[in-house]
Amino acid sequence: MSIRRKKTFGARALPYLMITPSQIMLFLIIIFPAIFTCWLSFQSYTYGKPIEFVGWGNFDVLFKDPIFWQALWHNIIFVNLIVFGELAIALGIAIFLAGGVPFQRVMVSIVMAPYAVSTVIAVIMWKNMLYPDAGFINYVLQSIHLPQIMWTTNSTHAFATLVLLAIWLRAPFSFLILYNAVICIPSPILEAAQIDGASRPQIIRFIIFPLILPGILIAMTFRYIFGFRTFDIVWIMTKGGPIYATELLSTYLYRTAFSYFEFGVASAVALVMVIVVFLISVYYLKIMYKKMFA
């Protein structure tokens, strides 16, 4: 019978000491700013004035601003369009490539290419290509005798342009998740369905789709979170214009904080965004749990 030696205090404390630097960094970068933002959302704070507690005053100002509601409505439409657009495109490409096409690895690399490009560089590139008078896209349209499209100056065109650009940039993320989910389906299941006479659409609908549903919900949850806080694409391309036609909560927050210097109201916007994203995440995580463990 071996005698278990009691660990010394230093040996017991060593694991905690090893993770202490990362925990301190986590607190300073994420937890403390989040707590400070929540506290600041109930304060009136701007340059040259002392901080003053106003309670729900910032939220009252926020909810009475029609531009806020316009930005929230735009955000809801924008996020749903890009999320379901990305999932539809990513799922179609994932099923197609998983079927054993020639040069499969090359094709996967091509699909993933937009995700490897810096967002700033990609948006600036597309902004120059879509420039109304001197852009390459409108030049091509003119060369085939088609009218110019006001990609960023017309309200409807600008919003549609942002949606398409966001899908092009972010669809590879959803594709990566769904493609790995599809190729992990055991081949005997698909072979048995083919032997039983199931057509390709039936296999996709009744076998592939239910089996990769957890992967779809994971991709959907992440894309809702990331899509709801989209800022760089909109700010570089349109800055929320024309006439707030592409204003999202992220650009509204940025403008409130760094153009009007109303940091309390901007913190209230940030808190509203966190609550909305949290509710969306909980909803889809609940569905995911039921599908996976029910």
For each residue, the residues with C-beta under 8 A, 3 or more apart:
1:
2:
3:
4:
5:
6:
7: 11 12
8: 11 12
9: 12 13
10: 13 14
11: 7 8 14
12: 7 8 9 15
13: 9 10 16 17
14: 10 11 17 18
15: 12 18 19
16: 13 19 20
17: 13 14 20
18: 14 15
19: 15 16 22 23
20: 16 17 23 24
21: 24 25
22: 19 25 26
23: 19 20 26 27
24: 20 21 27 28
25: 21 22 28 29
26: 22 23 29 30 31
27: 23 24 30 31 32
28: 24 25 31 32
29: 25 26 32 33
30: 26 27 33 34
31: 26 27 28 34 35
32: 27 28 29 35 36
33: 29 30 36 37
34: 30 31 37 38 274
35: 31 32 38 39
36: 32 33 39 40
37: 33 34 40 41 267 270 271
38: 34 35 41 42 267 271
39: 35 36 42 43
40: 36 37 43 45 263 264 267
41: 37 38 58 59 264 267 268 270 271
42: 38 39 53 54 55 56 58 264
43: 39 40 51 52 53 54 58 264 267
44: 49 51 52 53 54 57 58 264
45: 40 49 51 52 263 264
46: 49 261 262 263 264
47: 261
48:
49: 44 45 46 52
50:
51: 43 44 45
52: 43 44 45 49
53: 42 43 44
54: 42 43 44 57 58 264
55: 42
56: 42 59 60
57: 44 54 60 61
58: 41 42 43 44 54 61 62 264 265 267 268
59: 41 56 62 63 268 272
60: 56 57 63 64
61: 57 58 64 65 265 268
62: 58 59 65 68 265 268 269 272
63: 59 60 68 69
64: 60 61
65: 61 62 68 69
66: 69 70
67: 70 71 244 247 252
68: 62 63 65 71 72 249 252 269
69: 63 65 66 72 73
70: 66 67 73 74 244 247
71: 67 68 74 75 240 244 247 248 249 251 252
72: 68 69 75 76 249
73: 69 70 76 77
74: 70 71 77 78 159 245 246 247 248
75: 71 72 78 79 228 248 249 250
76: 72 73 79 80
77: 73 74 80 81
78: 74 75 81 82 159 162 163 166 227 230 248
79: 75 76 82 83 224 227 228 230
80: 76 77 83 84
81: 77 78 84 85 163
82: 78 79 85 86 163 166 167 170 223 227 230
83: 79 80 86 87 220 223 224 227
84: 80 81 87 88
85: 81 82 88 89 163 167 171
86: 82 83 89 90 167 170 171 173 174 219 223
87: 83 84 90 91 174 178 216 219 220 223
88: 84 85 91 92
89: 85 86 92 93 167 171 175
90: 86 87 93 94 171 172 174 175 177 178 179 219
91: 87 88 94 95 174 178 216
92: 88 89 95 96
93: 89 90 96 97 111 175 179
94: 90 91 97 98 175 178 179 181 182
95: 91 92 98 99 182 204 208
96: 92 93 99 101
97: 93 94 101 104 107 108 111 179
98: 94 95 179 182 183
99: 95 96
100: 104
101: 96 97 104 107
102:
103: 106 107
104: 97 100 101 107 108
105: 108 109
106: 103 109 110
107: 97 101 103 104 110 111
108: 97 104 105 111 112 179
109: 105 106 112 113
110: 106 107 113
111: 93 97 107 108 172 175
112: 108 109 115 116 172 175 176
113: 109 110 116 117 172
114: 117 122 168 169 171 172
115: 112 169 170 172 173 176
116: 112 113
117: 113 114 121 122 169
118: 121 122
119: 122 123 169 232 233
120: 123 124 232 236
121: 117 118 124 125
122: 114 117 118 119 125 126 165 169
123: 119 120 126 127 165 232 233 236 237
124: 120 121 127 128 236
125: 121 122 128 129
126: 122 123 129 130 165 237
127: 123 124 130 131 152 236 237
128: 124 125 131 135 136
129: 125 126 135 136 137
130: 126 127 135 137 138 151 152 161
131: 127 128 134 135 138
132: 135 138 148 150 151 152 153
133: 138
134: 131 139
135: 128 129 130 131 132 138 139 151
136: 128 129 139 140
137: 129 130 140 141 149 151
138: 130 131 132 133 135 141 142 148 149 151
139: 134 135 136 142 143
140: 136 137 143 144
141: 137 138 144 146 147 148 149
142: 138 139 145 146 148
143: 139 140
144: 140 141
145: 142
146: 141 142
147: 141
148: 132 138 141 142
149: 137 138 141 154 157
150: 132 153 154 157 158
151: 130 132 135 137 138 154 157 158 161
152: 127 130 132 157 158 161 237 238 242
153: 132 150 157 158 242
154: 149 150 151 157 158 242
155: 158 159 242 243 245 246
156: 159 160 245
157: 149 150 151 152 153 154 160 161
158: 150 151 152 153 154 155 161 162 237 238 241 242 245 246
159: 74 78 155 156 162 163 245 246
160: 156 157 163 164
161: 130 151 152 157 158 164 165 237
162: 78 158 159 165 166 233 234 237 238 246
163: 78 81 82 85 159 160 166 167
164: 160 161 167 168
165: 122 123 126 161 162 168 169 233 237
166: 78 82 162 163 169 170 227 230 233
167: 82 85 86 89 163 164 170 171
168: 114 164 165 171
169: 114 115 117 119 122 165 166 233
170: 82 86 115 166 167 173 174 223 226 227
171: 85 86 89 90 114 167 168 174 175
172: 90 111 112 113 114 115 175 176
173: 86 115 170 176 177 219 222 223
174: 86 87 90 91 170 171 177 178 219 223
175: 89 90 93 94 111 112 171 172 178 179
176: 112 115 172 173 179 180
177: 90 173 174 180 181 215 218 219
178: 87 90 91 94 174 175 181 182 212 215 216 219
179: 90 93 94 97 98 108 175 176 182 183
180: 176 177 183 184 215
181: 94 177 178 184 185 211 212 214 215 216
182: 94 95 98 178 179 185 208 212
183: 98 179 180
184: 180 181
185: 181 182 189 190 207 208 211 212
186: 189 190
187: 190 191
188: 191 192
189: 185 186 192 193 207 211
190: 185 186 187 193 194 203 207 208
191: 187 188 194 195
192: 188 189 195 196
193: 189 190 196 198 202 203 207
194: 190 191 197 198 203
195: 191 192
196: 192 193
197: 194
198: 193 194 202 203 206 207
199: 202 203
200: 203 204
201: 204 205
202: 193 198 199 205 206 207
203: 190 193 194 198 199 200 206 207 208
204: 95 200 201 207 208 209
205: 201 202 208 209
206: 198 202 203 209 210
207: 185 189 190 193 198 202 203 204 210 211
208: 95 182 185 190 203 204 205 211 212
209: 204 205 206 212 213 216
210: 206 207 213
211: 181 185 189 207 208
212: 178 181 182 185 208 209 215 216
213: 209 210 216 217 291
214: 181 217 218 288 291 292
215: 177 178 180 181 212 218 219
216: 87 91 178 181 209 212 213 219 220
217: 213 214 220 221 284 287 288 291
218: 177 214 215 221 222 288
219: 86 87 90 173 174 177 178 215 216 222 223
220: 83 87 216 217 223 224 284
221: 217 218 224 225 280 281 284 285 288
222: 173 218 219 225 226
223: 82 83 86 87 170 173 174 219 220 226 227
224: 79 83 220 221 227 228 277 280 281 284
225: 221 222 228 229 277 280 281
226: 170 222 223 229 230
227: 78 79 82 83 166 170 223 224 230
228: 75 79 224 225 249 273 276 277 280
229: 225 226 250 273 277
230: 78 79 82 166 226 227 233 234 248 250
231: 234 235 248 250 251 254
232: 119 120 123 235 236
233: 119 123 162 165 166 169 230 236 237
234: 162 230 231 237 238 239 240 246 248 250 251
235: 231 232 238 239 240 250 251 254
236: 120 123 124 127 232 233
237: 123 126 127 152 158 161 162 165 233 234 246
238: 152 158 162 234 235 241 242 245 246
239: 234 235 251
240: 71 234 235 244 246 247 248 251 252 255
241: 158 238 244 245 246 247
242: 152 153 154 155 158 238 245 246
243: 155
244: 67 70 71 240 241 247
245: 74 155 156 158 159 238 241 242
246: 74 155 158 159 162 234 237 238 240 241 242 251
247: 67 70 71 74 240 241 244 251 252
248: 71 74 75 78 230 231 234 240 251 252
249: 68 71 72 75 228 252 253 269 272 273
250: 75 229 230 231 234 235 253 254 273
251: 71 231 234 235 239 240 246 247 248 254 255
252: 67 68 71 240 247 248 249 255 256 269
253: 249 250 256 257 266 269 270 273
254: 231 235 250 251 257 258 259 266
255: 240 251 252 258 259 260
256: 252 253 259 260 262 265 266 269
257: 253 254 260 261 262 263 266
258: 254 255 261
259: 254 255 256
260: 255 256 257 265
261: 46 47 257 258
262: 46 256 257 265 266
263: 40 45 46 257 266 267
264: 40 41 42 43 44 45 46 54 58 267 268
265: 58 61 62 256 260 262 268 269
266: 253 254 256 257 262 263 269 270
267: 37 38 40 41 43 58 263 264 270 271
268: 41 58 59 61 62 264 265 271 272
269: 62 68 249 252 253 256 265 266 272 273
270: 37 41 253 266 267 273 274
271: 37 38 41 267 268 274 275
272: 59 62 249 268 269 275 276
273: 228 229 249 250 253 269 270 276 277
274: 34 270 271 277 278
275: 271 272 278 279
276: 228 272 273 279 280
277: 224 225 228 229 273 274 280 281
278: 274 275 281 282
279: 275 276 282 283
280: 221 224 225 228 276 277 283 284
281: 221 224 225 277 278 284 285
282: 278 279 285 286
283: 279 280 286 287
284: 217 220 221 224 280 281 287 288
285: 221 281 282 288 289
286: 282 283 289 290
287: 217 283 284 290 291
288: 214 217 218 221 284 285 291 292
289: 285 286 292 293 294
290: 286 287 293 294
291: 213 214 217 287 288 294
292: 214 288 289
293: 289 290
294: 289 290 291
